[in-house]
Amino acid sequence: MRVLITGHAGFVGRHMADEFRRQGHTVHGIDLANGHDMLDVLRNPAWTSEHVRGTVDLAVHCAAHVKGREEIDGSPLAVATNLALDSIFFRWLELANVPDAIYFSSSAAYPVATQNSGYRIDLSEDMAEPVDQFFGEPDATYGWAKLTGERLVRHAQEKGHRVFVVRPFSGYGEDQPLDYPFPSFIARAARRADPFEIWGDGEQVRDFVHIDDVVGAVFAMLGQGVQGRLNIGTGRPTSFNQLAEMVIDKVGGGYRPQIEHLPAKPVGVRYRVADTTKLRKVYQPRISLEQGIEQALRSTRWTGVVAS
């Protein structure tokens, strides 16, 4: 296939691009890191002209403005630029006559009321329907943009495009930016930080899923032609306190730092875990959180730090 990936230099995009190339597909990427402003590129008539039409078999939309919880809570208008990215992408999809697309939505599309209720509710795909009085609002402008993007998916499907929608939960990996909790915890443990900082009280719970399983699930969904939205998670609840203990234990060597909670830092919702009923009919996650931690600590990014 001839594949176009937006945000192909980002954490998710580059892993998707690597797998497409590994399978022998031709990949073209658009990313700010390579000097491409996606809004300008996809507005360019050269991308929608007759000689472009029919030259892309699949478009994968990974591009988004997000730098972790601090950015989501602290810069809502900056994050809201994702609305423009998504609208331009789907308009381009139509003009360039691209038959298939993958839209990376997010678990942030789920209503925060269900995640702050005090109950441990696993989130199923039908719980992020158009907002009403029962479900309530998604998570900040980032969640609103993703939910709106899913509405644009419906219009693209009405135009005849086959669009796959995935909702990754807390994806992680050894090469993830330090704006996210998993690599930040790995970095603290690798340098044997003491005290070991955890934002909030550490009891906020997430569903951590390895980037290889995110990619694997997307390819399984694509290969099987699975329609509708698909959660990508493990269904395993892990608090930040538990994650920290797991990382510290894996470092070993007598490293037992004092835990310092930072209550002034943003923490997001209290409990965000995927209902994986639909996913497990398509794909079985293969990398446990323990294995993911071990891989990260063994990676070239951190081995020298740990050894020192």
C-alpha positions in Angstrom: 0.0 0.0 0.0 0.9 3.6 -0.3 0.4 5.1 3.2 0.4 8.7 4.4 0.9 9.3 8.1 0.3 12.6 9.8 2.5 13.2 12.8 4.8 10.4 11.6 7.7 11.6 13.7 5.7 11.5 17.0 5.6 8.7 19.5 2.7 6.8 17.9 3.3 7.9 14.4 6.9 6.7 14.1 6.0 3.3 15.5 3.1 3.0 13.0 5.5 4.1 10.2 8.1 1.6 11.2 5.6 -1.3 11.1 4.2 -0.2 7.7 7.7 -0.1 6.3 8.6 -3.4 7.9 5.7 -5.0 6.1 6.9 -3.6 2.8 4.5 -0.6 2.4 5.5 2.8 1.0 5.2 5.5 3.7 5.1 9.2 3.3 5.0 11.3 6.5 3.9 14.8 7.4 5.2 16.2 10.7 6.2 19.5 12.2 9.5 17.9 13.2 10.4 17.6 9.5 9.4 21.2 8.7 5.9 20.3 7.6 2.9 22.4 8.9 0.1 19.9 8.4 -2.5 22.7 8.0 -0.5 24.3 5.2 0.4 21.1 3.5 -3.1 19.7 3.4 -4.5 23.1 2.2 -2.0 23.1 -0.6 -3.8 22.4 -4.0 -0.9 20.1 -5.0 -2.1 17.6 -2.4 -5.7 17.6 -3.8 -5.0 17.9 -7.5 -5.8 15.3 -10.0 -2.3 13.8 -10.1 -2.6 13.2 -6.3 -6.0 11.7 -6.4 -5.8 7.9 -6.1 -2.1 7.9 -5.2 -2.7 7.2 -1.5 -4.4 4.0 -0.4 -4.5 4.6 3.3 -4.1 7.8 5.5 -3.3 7.4 9.2 -4.1 10.5 11.3 -1.8 10.6 14.3 -1.0 14.3 14.3 -2.2 16.1 17.4 -1.1 18.8 19.8 -0.7 17.2 23.2 2.2 17.1 25.7 0.7 15.2 28.6 -1.6 16.2 31.5 0.1 19.6 32.2 -0.5 20.8 28.7 -4.1 19.5 28.6 -5.0 21.3 31.8 -2.7 24.3 31.4 -3.0 25.2 27.7 -6.6 24.4 26.6 -6.6 26.8 23.6 -3.3 25.4 22.3 -4.7 21.9 22.6 -7.9 23.0 20.8 -5.9 23.5 17.6 -6.5 19.7 17.2 -10.0 20.7 16.0 -8.4 22.4 13.0 -6.0 19.5 12.3 -8.9 17.0 12.2 -11.2 19.1 10.1 -8.5 19.8 7.5 -7.5 16.1 7.5 -11.0 14.8 6.8 -11.7 17.5 4.2 -8.4 16.5 2.5 -9.4 12.9 2.7 -12.5 13.7 0.6 -10.7 16.0 -1.9 -7.8 13.6 -2.5 -10.2 10.6 -2.7 -8.4 8.5 -0.2 -10.4 5.3 0.3 -9.3 4.2 3.8 -8.1 6.0 6.9 -7.2 5.3 10.5 -8.3 8.0 13.0 -6.4 8.0 16.3 -9.0 9.1 18.9 -8.3 8.9 22.6 -9.7 7.6 25.9 -10.0 11.3 26.7 -13.2 11.2 24.6 -14.9 9.4 27.5 -17.0 11.5 29.9 -15.1 12.5 33.0 -18.1 12.0 35.2 -17.9 8.2 34.8 -14.2 8.4 35.8 -14.6 10.6 38.9 -17.7 8.9 40.3 -15.9 6.9 43.0 -16.8 3.7 41.2 -14.3 1.6 39.2 -16.1 1.7 35.9 -14.3 0.1 32.9 -15.1 2.2 29.8 -16.8 0.5 26.9 -16.9 1.9 23.4 -20.5 2.9 23.6 -19.9 5.2 26.6 -18.5 8.0 24.5 -21.5 8.6 22.3 -22.6 12.2 21.5 -22.7 14.1 24.8 -26.0 14.1 26.6 -27.2 14.7 30.2 -26.5 11.1 31.2 -22.9 10.8 30.1 -21.6 14.3 30.4 -18.6 16.0 29.0 -15.3 14.5 27.7 -11.9 15.4 29.2 -11.0 19.0 28.5 -10.5 20.5 25.0 -8.4 17.5 24.1 -11.3 15.1 24.7 -13.7 17.5 23.0 -11.5 17.6 19.9 -11.3 13.8 19.7 -15.0 13.4 20.2 -15.6 16.0 17.4 -13.1 14.1 15.2 -15.2 11.0 15.7 -18.2 12.9 14.5 -16.3 13.9 11.4 -15.5 10.2 10.9 -19.2 9.5 10.4 -19.5 12.2 7.7 -16.4 10.7 6.0 -18.0 7.3 6.1 -21.2 8.7 4.6 -19.0 9.9 1.7 -17.8 6.3 1.1 -14.5 6.3 3.0 -13.7 3.4 5.2 -12.4 4.9 8.5 -11.2 2.9 11.4 -11.4 4.6 14.8 -9.1 3.6 17.7 -9.1 4.8 21.3 -5.7 4.1 22.9 -5.6 4.4 26.7 -2.3 5.2 28.4 0.1 4.1 25.7 3.8 3.9 26.8 7.2 2.9 25.6 10.9 3.4 26.3 11.2 6.2 23.6 8.1 8.2 24.8 8.6 11.9 25.6 9.1 12.8 29.3 5.8 14.7 29.3 4.2 11.4 30.2 4.2 9.4 33.5 5.8 6.1 32.4 9.0 7.5 30.9 9.2 10.0 33.7 9.1 7.3 36.3 11.7 5.3 34.4 13.9 8.3 34.2 13.6 9.0 38.0 14.4 5.4 38.9 17.2 5.1 36.4 19.0 8.1 37.9 18.0 6.8 41.4 16.1 10.0 42.3 15.4 10.4 46.0 12.8 11.6 46.8 10.8 10.0 44.0 8.2 12.4 42.9 4.6 11.4 42.0 2.0 14.0 41.0 -1.1 14.2 43.1 -1.7 11.5 45.8 -0.7 8.8 43.3 -4.0 7.0 43.6 -5.2 8.0 40.1 -5.5 4.9 38.1 -4.7 4.3 34.4 -4.6 1.4 31.9 -1.0 1.3 30.6 -0.6 -0.4 27.2 2.7 -0.9 25.4 3.1 0.9 22.1 3.9 -2.4 20.4 0.4 -3.6 21.4 -1.2 -0.3 20.3 0.4 -0.9 16.8 -0.5 -4.6 16.9 -4.1 -3.9 17.6 -4.4 -1.3 14.9 -2.9 -3.7 12.3 -5.2 -6.5 13.5 -8.2 -4.2 13.2 -7.2 -3.1 9.7 -6.4 -6.6 8.6 -9.7 -8.0 9.8 -11.7 -5.1 8.5 -13.2 -4.4 11.9 -15.6 -1.4 11.8 -16.6 0.9 14.6 -14.5 2.2 17.4 -12.0 0.1 19.3 -10.5 0.6 22.7 -6.8 -0.3 22.9 -5.8 -1.1 26.5 -5.2 -4.1 28.7 -8.1 -3.8 31.1 -5.5 -3.8 34.0 -5.9 -1.0 36.5 -2.7 0.4 37.8 -2.3 3.4 40.1 0.6 5.8 39.8 1.8 4.7 43.3 1.7 1.0 42.1 3.6 2.0 38.9 6.3 3.7 40.9 6.7 0.7 43.2 7.0 -1.6 40.2 9.7 0.6 38.5 11.6 1.0 41.8 11.5 -2.8 42.4 12.8 -3.5 38.9 15.8 -1.2 39.4 16.8 -3.1 42.5 20.3 -2.7 43.9 19.0 -1.5 47.3 17.3 1.5 45.7 14.4 2.4 48.1 13.7 6.2 47.7 11.3 8.2 49.8 8.0 8.9 47.9 7.1 12.6 47.6 3.6 13.4 46.4 3.0 16.7 44.6 -0.6 17.7 45.3 -0.4 20.9 43.3 0.3 19.1 40.1 -2.5 18.2 37.6 -3.7 14.6 37.9 -6.6 14.2 35.5 -9.4 11.8 36.2 -9.3 9.2 39.1 -10.0 6.0 37.2 -9.5 5.4 33.5 -9.4 1.8 32.4 -10.6 0.1 29.2 -13.3 -2.4 28.8 -11.4 -4.7 26.4 -14.3 -7.0 25.5 -14.3 -5.9 21.9 -10.5 -5.7 21.6 -9.9 -9.3 22.7 -12.0 -10.5 19.8 -9.6 -8.8 17.5 -6.2 -8.7 19.3 -4.7 -10.0 22.6 -2.2 -7.6 24.2 1.2 -9.4 24.5 3.4 -7.2 26.6 2.7 -7.0 30.3 3.5 -3.8 32.3 6.3 -5.7 34.1 7.9 -6.6 30.8 7.5 -3.1 29.5 9.3 -1.7 32.5 12.1 -4.2 32.1 12.4 -3.3 28.4 12.6 0.4 29.1 15.2 0.0 31.8 17.3 -2.1 29.4 16.9 0.3 26.5 19.9 2.3 25.3 18.1 5.5 26.5 18.6 4.5 30.1 21.1 1.7 30.5 24.1 4.0 31.0 22.1 6.0 33.5 21.2 2.9 35.5 24.7 1.5 35.3 26.2 4.8 36.7 
